Amino acid sequence: MSVNSRGFSLTEMLVAVAISSVLMLGVARMLPLLQRQNMQLMAQVQLQEALQQMMMTMEKAVRRAGYCNGECVGDALRIRHHDASCLLVAWDENSNGQWEGSTHPESEWYGYRLRNQSLEMQRGVNSCDGNGWERLSDPGAMTLSELHFARDQQQIKISLTGHSLAFPHQSLSVVSWIYGANLP
């Protein structure tokens, strides 16, 4: 080993440790903030996916509404409730030329409604009231604050707004316009 080669002095080591400590404290203070932001983003993505899934289910029903392989009578799409938060649709699912009524075992009427901050669906309905509706949203993960349907001739607008229970101050809305090709 040569005489000119030396290591770090005690002063240099103390300065390096002090700088490292300050940096580590800064990182340690930032970590909880980064973790919270990550959790918030994950909740937002999960909410977006859930709202989109529910929206696609309702879009599919609206696209089918009014289909008839014959001479079906009546209005195949009905928007109900004072706040337009319920939708009843019918289509000729078995292609027998009629819409099976709500009392028929193979009823071709479907309903979607907002109730108790959840989206619910039921087959075989002729009104938006009553029991036996199935939840499409998970009340343990999210609450829905708005479901609204509007119709402009063959165009149907669906608006759905909800928020994650983990971050209730952040709401998210999805809106979709659907063309009802089978509707008069």
LUMROFI-392964 format. One record per residue: residue in three letters; x negated, y negated, z negated of N, C-alpha, C in turn. Coordinates in Angstrom, 1 decimal. Last residue first. Layout:
N
  rest     npx     npy     npz    capx    capy    capz     cpx     cpy     cpz
   ALA       X       Y       Z       X       Y       Z       X       Y       Z
...
! end
This chain:
184
  rest     npx     npy     npz    capx    capy    capz     cpx     cpy     cpz
   PRO    88.8    -3.4    31.0    89.5    -4.3    32.0    89.1    -5.7    31.8
   LEU    85.8    -1.5    30.7    86.8    -2.3    30.1    87.5    -3.2    31.1
   ASN    83.6    -0.2    31.6    84.9     0.5    31.7    86.1    -0.3    31.1
   ALA    81.4    -1.8    31.2    81.8    -1.5    32.6    83.2    -0.9    32.7
   GLY    80.7    -4.1    29.1    81.6    -2.9    29.0    82.2    -2.6    30.4
   TYR    77.5    -5.1    28.4    78.5    -5.1    29.4    79.4    -3.9    29.3
   ILE    76.5    -6.7    25.4    76.7    -5.4    26.1    77.8    -5.6    27.2
   TRP    74.1    -8.4    23.6    75.3    -8.6    24.6    75.3    -7.3    25.4
   SER    73.0    -8.5    20.3    73.0    -7.8    21.6    74.3    -8.2    22.3
   VAL    70.8    -9.4    17.7    72.0    -9.8    18.5    71.9    -9.1    19.8
   VAL    69.7    -9.2    14.4    69.6    -8.7    15.8    70.9    -9.0    16.5
   SER    68.0   -10.8    11.8    69.2   -10.7    12.6    68.8   -10.1    13.9
   LEU    66.9   -10.7     8.4    66.5   -10.4     9.8    67.8   -10.2    10.6
   SER    65.6   -12.4     5.5    66.7   -11.7     6.3    66.2   -11.6     7.7
   GLN    64.0   -12.5     2.6    63.7   -12.5     4.1    64.8   -11.7     4.8
   HIS    64.7   -12.3     0.0    64.7   -13.6     0.6    64.5   -13.6     2.1
   PRO    64.4    -9.6    -0.7    65.7   -10.1    -0.4    65.8   -11.5     0.2
   PHE    62.4    -7.3    -0.5    62.2    -8.7    -0.2    63.5    -9.3     0.2
   ALA    63.6    -4.8    -1.1    62.3    -5.2    -1.7    62.0    -6.6    -1.6
   LEU    65.9    -4.7     0.4    66.0    -4.9    -1.1    64.7    -5.3    -1.7
   SER    65.9    -6.5     3.4    65.4    -5.4     2.6    65.6    -5.7     1.2
   HIS    68.9    -7.6     5.1    67.6    -7.9     4.4    67.2    -6.6     3.6
   GLY    70.7    -8.4     8.1    70.4    -7.7     6.9    69.1    -8.1     6.3
   THR    73.1    -8.8    10.7    72.1    -9.4     9.8    71.9    -8.6     8.5
   LEU    74.2    -8.5    14.0    74.0    -7.8    12.7    72.8    -8.4    12.0
   SER    76.5    -9.0    16.5    75.4    -9.6    15.7    75.4    -8.9    14.4
   ILE    77.4    -8.4    19.8    77.3    -7.8    18.5    76.2    -8.5    17.7
   LYS    79.6    -9.1    22.4    78.4    -9.6    21.6    78.5    -8.9    20.2
   ILE    80.5    -8.0    25.5    80.7    -7.8    24.1    79.4    -8.2    23.4
   GLN    82.1    -8.7    28.5    80.9    -8.9    27.7    81.2    -8.8    26.2
   GLN    84.4    -8.8    29.9    83.8    -7.5    29.8    82.5    -7.6    29.0
   GLN    85.6   -11.4    28.1    86.0   -10.6    29.2    85.3    -9.2    29.0
   ASP    84.0   -11.6    25.5    84.2   -12.6    26.5    84.4   -11.8    27.8
   ARG    84.1   -11.0    22.0    84.3   -10.5    23.4    84.6   -11.7    24.3
   ALA    82.2   -10.2    19.1    82.9   -11.2    19.9    83.0   -10.6    21.3
   PHE    81.5    -9.2    15.8    81.8    -8.8    17.2    82.5    -9.9    17.9
   HIS    79.2    -9.0    13.2    80.2    -9.8    13.9    80.3    -9.4    15.3
   LEU    78.1    -8.7    10.1    78.4    -7.9    11.3    79.5    -8.6    12.0
   GLU    75.9    -9.6     7.5    76.8   -10.0     8.6    76.9    -8.9     9.6
   SER    74.4    -8.5     5.5    75.2    -9.6     5.1    76.1   -10.1     6.2
   LEU    73.4    -5.4     4.2    73.8    -6.2     5.4    74.7    -7.3     5.0
   THR    70.6    -4.3     2.5    71.9    -4.7     2.5    72.2    -5.5     3.7
   MET    68.4    -1.4     2.0    68.8    -2.7     2.6    70.2    -3.0     2.3
   ALA    68.0     0.8     0.5    66.8     0.2     1.1    67.2    -1.2     1.7
   GLY    70.3     1.8    -0.5    69.1     1.8    -1.4    67.9     1.1    -0.8
   PRO    72.1     1.9     1.6    72.2     0.8     0.6    71.1     0.8    -0.4
   ASP    71.4     2.4     4.8    71.0     3.0     3.5    71.1     1.8     2.5
   SER    74.1     2.7     7.2    72.9     2.0     6.6    72.7     2.6     5.2
   LEU    76.3     4.2     7.8    75.2     4.3     8.7    73.9     3.6     8.2
   ARG    78.6     6.0     5.9    77.6     4.9     5.9    76.6     5.2     7.0
   GLU    81.9     6.8     7.0    80.5     7.3     6.7    79.5     6.1     6.8
   TRP    85.1     6.7     5.5    84.1     6.1     6.4    82.7     6.6     6.0
   GLY    87.0     7.4     3.7    86.5     8.4     4.5    85.5     7.9     5.5
   ASN    89.8     5.0     3.6    88.6     5.7     3.0    88.1     6.7     4.0
   GLY    91.1     1.8     4.8    91.1     3.2     4.4    89.8     3.7     4.0
   ASP    90.9    -0.2     7.8    91.1     0.0     6.4    91.0     1.5     6.1
   CYS    91.0    -0.6    10.4    89.7    -0.8     9.8    89.8    -0.6     8.3
   SER    92.8     1.8    12.3    92.7     0.6    11.6    91.4     0.5    10.9
   ASN    92.6     4.2    13.5    93.4     3.3    14.2    93.5     1.9    13.5
   VAL    90.2     6.8    13.8    90.8     5.7    13.1    91.6     4.9    14.0
   GLY    88.4     8.9    14.5    89.8     9.2    14.3    90.5     8.1    13.5
   ARG    85.3     8.4    12.8    86.0     8.9    14.0    87.5     9.2    13.6
   GLN    83.6     5.7    11.4    84.5     6.8    11.3    85.1     7.1    12.6
   MET    81.0     3.9     9.7    81.6     4.4    11.0    82.5     5.5    10.6
   GLU    79.5     1.0     8.2    80.2     2.2     8.2    80.8     2.6     9.5
   LEU    77.0    -0.8     6.8    77.7    -0.5     8.1    78.2     0.9     7.9
   SER    77.3    -2.7     3.7    76.9    -1.5     4.5    77.6    -1.4     5.8
   GLN    78.5    -4.5     2.0    77.1    -4.8     2.5    76.5    -3.5     3.2
   ASN    81.1    -3.6     1.8    80.2    -3.5     0.6    78.8    -3.6     1.1
   ARG    81.3    -3.1     5.2    82.0    -3.0     3.9    81.0    -2.8     2.8
   LEU    81.8    -3.5     8.5    81.0    -3.9     7.5    81.8    -3.9     6.2
   ARG    82.5    -0.8    10.9    82.9    -1.9    10.1    81.8    -2.2     9.1
   TYR    83.8     1.0    13.6    82.6     0.5    13.0    83.0    -0.8    12.2
   GLY    85.5     3.9    14.9    85.5     2.5    14.2    84.2     2.2    13.6
   TYR    86.9     5.6    17.6    85.8     5.4    16.7    85.9     4.0    16.1
   TRP    89.0     8.0    19.1    88.9     6.6    18.6    87.8     6.6    17.5
   GLU    89.6    10.5    19.9    88.6     9.8    20.7    88.5     8.3    20.3
   SER    90.1    13.4    17.9    90.4    12.0    18.2    89.3    11.4    19.0
   GLU    90.7    16.2    17.6    89.6    15.7    18.5    89.8    14.3    18.9
   PRO    93.1    16.2    16.1    91.8    16.7    15.5    90.6    16.4    16.3
   HIS    95.0    13.1    16.1    94.6    14.4    16.8    93.3    14.9    16.2
   THR    95.4    10.7    15.0    95.9    11.9    14.2    95.5    13.2    14.8
   SER    94.6     8.8    16.8    93.8     9.0    15.6    94.2    10.2    14.7
   GLY    94.8    10.4    20.1    95.1     9.4    19.1    94.4     9.7    17.8
   GLU    92.8    10.6    23.0    93.4    11.4    21.9    93.6    10.4    20.7
   TRP    93.4     9.1    25.9    92.6     8.9    24.7    93.4     9.6    23.6
   GLN    93.3    11.1    29.0    94.0    10.3    27.9    93.1    10.2    26.7
   GLY    92.0    12.7    30.8    92.9    11.7    31.3    93.7    10.9    30.3
   ASN    90.1    14.4    29.8    91.4    15.0    30.1    92.5    14.0    30.6
   SER    87.4    14.1    29.0    87.8    13.9    30.4    89.2    14.5    30.7
   ASN    86.7    14.0    26.4    86.9    15.3    27.0    87.4    15.3    28.4
   GLU    86.6    11.2    25.9    85.4    12.1    25.7    85.5    13.4    26.3
   ASP    87.6     8.5    26.8    88.1     9.8    27.1    86.9    10.8    27.1
   TRP    87.3     6.2    24.1    86.9     6.7    25.4    87.4     8.1    25.6
   ALA    87.7     3.3    22.0    88.2     4.7    22.5    87.6     4.9    23.8
   VAL    87.0     1.4    19.0    86.8     1.8    20.5    87.3     3.2    20.8
   LEU    87.0    -1.2    16.8    87.6     0.1    17.2    87.5     0.3    18.7
   LEU    85.2    -3.1    14.5    85.4    -2.7    15.9    86.0    -1.3    16.1
   CYS    84.9    -5.8    12.3    85.3    -4.4    12.5    85.6    -4.2    14.0
   SER    84.6    -8.4    11.8    83.6    -7.5    11.3    83.9    -6.0    11.5
   ALA    86.1   -10.8    12.2    85.6   -10.0    13.3    84.5    -9.1    13.0
   ASP    87.2   -11.9     9.9    85.9   -12.3    10.3    85.2   -11.6    11.4
   HIS    89.6   -10.6     9.7    89.6   -12.0     9.9    88.3   -12.6    10.3
   HIS    89.8    -7.6    11.7    89.5    -8.3    10.5    89.4    -9.8    10.7
   ARG    88.7    -6.4    15.0    89.6    -6.6    13.9    89.0    -7.3    12.7
   ILE    88.8    -5.7    18.3    88.0    -6.4    17.3    89.0    -6.8    16.2
   ARG    89.0    -2.9    20.4    89.8    -3.9    19.5    88.8    -4.4    18.4
   LEU    89.2    -1.3    23.3    88.3    -2.0    22.5    89.1    -3.1    21.7
   ALA    91.2    -0.3    24.9    90.2     0.6    24.4    89.2     0.0    23.5
   ASP    94.6    -0.7    24.8    93.4    -1.5    24.8    92.3    -0.6    24.1
   GLY    96.7     1.4    26.9    96.3     0.7    25.7    95.0     0.0    25.8
   VAL    96.4     4.6    28.5    97.1     3.3    28.3    96.7     2.7    26.9
   CYS    94.8     6.2    31.2    94.9     6.0    29.8    95.6     4.6    29.6
   GLU    94.8     8.1    33.7    95.6     6.9    33.4    95.8     6.7    31.9
   GLY    91.6     9.4    34.2    93.0     9.4    34.5    93.6     8.1    34.3
   ASN    89.3     9.4    32.5    89.4    10.3    33.7    90.8    10.5    34.1
   CYS    88.0     6.5    31.1    89.2     7.4    31.2    89.2     8.1    32.6
   TYR    86.4     4.3    29.0    86.2     5.3    30.0    87.5     6.2    30.0
   GLY    86.6     2.6    26.9    87.5     2.4    28.1    87.4     3.4    29.1
   ALA    83.3     2.7    25.8    84.7     2.2    25.5    85.4     2.0    26.8
   ARG    80.6     3.1    26.3    81.6     4.2    26.6    83.0     3.7    26.5
   ARG    79.5     0.7    25.4    79.4     1.1    26.8    80.3     2.2    27.2
   VAL    80.2     0.9    22.7    80.8    -0.2    23.5    80.7     0.2    25.0
   ALA    78.5     3.0    21.9    80.0     3.1    21.8    80.7     2.1    22.6
   LYS    76.0     1.9    22.3    76.4     3.1    23.1    77.9     3.3    23.0
   GLU    76.0    -0.2    20.5    76.0    -0.5    21.9    76.4     0.7    22.7
   MET    76.0     1.3    18.0    77.2     0.5    18.4    77.2     0.1    19.9
   THR    73.4     2.4    18.2    74.6     3.3    18.0    75.9     2.5    18.5
   MET    71.8     0.1    18.4    71.9     1.0    19.5    73.1     2.0    19.4
   MET    72.2    -0.9    15.8    72.7    -1.7    17.0    72.8    -0.7    18.2
   MET    70.9     1.0    14.3    72.4     0.8    14.1    73.0     0.1    15.3
   GLN    68.3     0.6    15.3    69.0     1.9    15.4    70.5     1.8    15.2
   GLN    67.9    -2.1    14.5    67.9    -1.7    15.9    68.6    -0.3    16.1
   LEU    67.9    -1.8    11.7    68.9    -2.6    12.4    69.0    -2.3    13.9
   ALA    65.6    -0.1    11.4    66.9     0.3    11.0    68.1    -0.5    11.6
   GLU    63.5    -1.7    12.4    63.8    -0.4    13.0    65.2     0.1    12.7
   GLN    63.7    -3.9    10.7    63.9    -4.1    12.1    64.2    -2.8    12.8
   LEU    63.0    -2.6     8.3    64.3    -3.3     8.4    64.6    -3.5     9.9
   GLN    60.4    -1.9     8.8    61.4    -0.8     8.5    62.8    -1.4     8.7
   VAL    59.2    -4.4     9.1    59.2    -3.5    10.3    60.3    -2.4    10.0
   GLN    59.6    -5.4     6.5    60.2    -6.1     7.7    60.3    -5.2     8.9
   ALA    58.1    -3.6     5.0    59.5    -3.7     4.8    60.2    -4.4     5.9
   MET    55.5    -4.3     6.1    56.1    -2.9     6.3    57.6    -2.9     6.0
   LEU    55.3    -6.9     5.3    55.3    -6.6     6.7    55.9    -5.2     6.9
   GLN    55.2    -6.5     2.5    56.2    -7.3     3.1    56.4    -7.1     4.6
   MET    52.9    -5.0     2.2    54.2    -4.4     1.8    55.3    -5.2     2.4
   ASN    51.0    -6.9     3.1    51.2    -5.7     3.8    52.5    -5.0     3.5
   GLN    51.3    -8.9     1.2    51.7    -9.2     2.5    51.8    -8.0     3.4
   ARG    50.4    -7.4    -1.0    51.8    -7.9    -1.0    52.2    -8.2     0.4
   GLN    47.7    -7.0    -0.3    48.6    -5.9    -0.5    50.1    -6.3    -0.4
   LEU    46.8    -9.7    -0.3    46.8    -8.9     1.0    47.7    -7.7     0.9
   LEU    47.1   -10.2    -3.0    47.8   -11.0    -2.0    47.9   -10.3    -0.7
   PRO    45.3    -8.4    -4.1    46.7    -8.3    -4.4    47.6    -9.1    -3.4
   LEU    42.8    -9.4    -2.9    43.3    -8.1    -2.6    44.8    -8.0    -3.0
   MET    41.9   -11.9    -3.8    42.6   -11.8    -2.5    43.3   -10.5    -2.3
   ARG    40.4   -11.3    -6.0    41.6   -12.2    -6.2    42.4   -12.1    -4.9
   ALA    38.4    -9.7    -5.0    39.3    -9.2    -6.0    40.6   -10.0    -6.2
   VAL    37.0   -11.6    -3.5    37.7   -10.5    -2.8    38.7    -9.9    -3.8
   GLY    36.1   -13.3    -5.5    36.9   -13.8    -4.5    37.7   -12.7    -3.8
   LEU    34.5   -11.5    -6.9    35.6   -12.1    -7.6    36.6   -12.6    -6.6
   MET    32.5   -11.0    -4.9    33.4    -9.9    -5.4    34.6   -10.4    -6.1
   LEU    31.3   -13.5    -4.7    32.0   -12.9    -3.6    33.0   -11.8    -4.0
   VAL    30.2   -13.6    -7.3    31.2   -14.6    -6.9    32.0   -14.1    -5.7
   SER    28.4   -11.4    -7.2    29.5   -11.5    -8.2    30.6   -12.5    -7.8
   SER    26.7   -12.2    -5.2    27.5   -11.1    -5.0    28.7   -11.0    -5.9
   ILE    25.4   -14.4    -6.5    26.2   -14.6    -5.3    27.1   -13.5    -5.0
   ALA    24.2   -13.0    -8.7    25.2   -14.0    -9.0    26.1   -14.3    -7.7
   VAL    22.5   -11.3    -7.3    23.6   -10.7    -8.1    24.6   -11.7    -8.4
   ALA    20.8   -13.2    -6.2    21.5   -12.3    -5.3    22.7   -11.7    -6.1
   VAL    19.7   -14.3    -8.5    20.5   -15.2    -7.6    21.3   -14.3    -6.7
   LEU    18.4   -12.1    -9.6    19.4   -12.7   -10.3    20.3   -13.6    -9.5
   MET    16.4   -11.7    -7.6    17.4   -10.6    -7.8    18.6   -11.2    -8.6
   GLU    14.9   -14.0    -7.8    15.6   -13.7    -6.5    16.7   -12.7    -6.8
   THR    13.9   -13.6   -10.4    14.7   -14.8   -10.1    15.6   -14.5    -8.8
   LEU    12.3   -11.4   -10.0    13.4   -11.3   -11.0    14.4   -12.5   -10.7
   SER    11.5   -10.9    -6.6    11.2   -11.3    -7.9    12.4   -11.3    -8.8
   PHE    11.2    -8.0    -4.5    11.9    -9.2    -4.9    11.5    -9.6    -6.3
   GLY     7.8    -7.0    -3.7     9.3    -6.8    -3.7     9.9    -8.1    -4.1
   ARG     5.1    -7.3    -1.4     5.7    -7.4    -2.7     7.2    -7.2    -2.6
   SER     2.0    -6.9     0.1     3.4    -6.5     0.1     3.9    -6.6    -1.3
   ASN    -0.7    -7.5    -0.1     0.2    -8.6     0.2     1.7    -8.2     0.2
   VAL    -2.0    -5.2    -0.6    -2.0    -6.1    -1.7    -1.0    -7.2    -1.4
   SER    -0.5    -2.2     0.8    -1.3    -3.4     0.9    -1.1    -4.3    -0.3
   MET    -0.8     1.2     0.0     0.0     0.0     0.0    -0.9    -1.2     0.0
! end
